[in-house]
């Protein structure tokens, strides 16, 4: 699927070509990496991102991320306190995020999701 300029792989992609889709990932499923992280070529869905803001919520940090590859779409991610410390994450900082394909879900836009007759 194409979001902005990012070609992403996800689950539930067996829709007819051209179907407008909504992509969703739980904030806890976004995997943080240090800026400049070089994947080994076996993974998918890595994006360079800037941390627009961070909010401390007790046991984790909720972060709003921006990636030029995603165009106008923001990404919300929850990072553990340990990850924030280990990677020195802070507002305005750069990082790489991974969106695991098995956690990136897709749904047809405007349809009824999960409705049964």
C-alpha positions in Angstrom: 0.0 0.0 0.0 1.2 3.5 -0.7 0.8 6.2 2.1 2.4 9.5 1.0 5.6 8.3 -0.7 6.0 5.3 1.6 5.4 1.9 0.1 4.3 -0.2 3.1 3.4 -3.8 3.7 0.6 -4.8 6.0 -2.1 -7.3 6.8 -5.5 -7.6 5.2 -4.3 -6.4 1.8 -6.5 -8.6 -0.3 -8.7 -5.7 -1.6 -9.2 -4.9 -5.3 -6.6 -2.6 -6.7 -7.5 1.0 -6.3 -9.7 0.5 -3.2 -9.2 3.4 -0.8 -7.8 2.1 2.5 -7.3 3.1 6.0 -4.1 1.9 7.6 -3.9 1.5 11.4 -1.2 0.4 13.9 -1.4 0.4 17.7 0.9 3.0 19.2 2.6 0.3 21.3 3.5 -1.6 18.1 5.7 1.1 16.6 9.3 0.0 17.1 11.8 2.8 17.8 15.4 2.9 16.4 18.2 5.4 16.7 18.5 8.0 13.9 20.6 6.6 11.1 19.7 3.0 11.9 20.5 0.8 9.0 18.3 -2.3 8.7 19.9 -5.5 7.6 17.7 -5.8 4.5 15.4 -8.4 5.9 12.8 -6.0 7.5 10.1 -3.9 6.0 8.4 -0.6 6.8 11.2 1.5 8.1 10.7 5.3 8.1 12.8 8.2 9.1 10.8 10.4 11.5 11.0 13.5 13.6 9.5 13.6 17.1 7.1 16.5 17.0 6.1 16.2 20.7 6.3 13.8 23.6 3.9 13.5 26.5 4.9 11.5 29.7 2.0 9.2 30.7 3.5 7.5 33.7 4.9 4.2 32.4 5.5 5.3 28.8 5.9 8.3 26.5 3.2 9.1 23.9 4.9 10.6 20.9 3.6 12.4 17.8 5.9 11.7 14.9 6.2 13.2 11.5 7.8 11.5 8.5 8.3 13.2 5.1 7.7 9.8 3.5 4.1 9.7 5.0 3.2 13.1 3.6 0.7 14.9 5.8 -0.1 11.9 8.0 1.1 12.0 11.6 2.0 8.8 13.4 1.3 8.3 17.2 3.7 6.0 19.0 4.1 4.9 22.6 7.7 4.3 23.7 8.8 2.8 27.0 10.8 4.8 29.4 13.7 2.5 28.8 13.6 3.0 25.0 13.4 6.8 25.5 16.5 6.7 27.7 18.5 4.2 25.6 17.9 6.0 22.3 18.0 9.5 23.8 14.6 10.4 22.3 13.4 13.9 22.7 11.1 16.4 21.1 12.6 17.7 17.8 14.9 14.8 17.6 15.3 12.4 14.6 14.8 8.7 14.7 13.8 5.7 12.6 10.6 3.8 13.3 9.6 0.4 12.2 6.0 -0.6 11.5 5.9 -4.4 11.7 3.9 -5.6 8.7 2.0 -8.1 10.9 0.9 -5.2 13.1 -0.1 -2.8 10.3 -3.8 -3.4 9.6 -5.8 -2.2 6.6 -9.5 -1.6 6.2 -11.6 -0.2 3.3 -12.2 3.5 3.7 -15.7 4.4 4.5 -17.0 0.8 4.8 -18.5 -0.9 7.8 -15.8 -2.7 9.6 -16.7 -6.1 11.0 -20.4 -5.7 10.5 -22.3 -8.9 9.8 -25.6 -9.4 8.2 
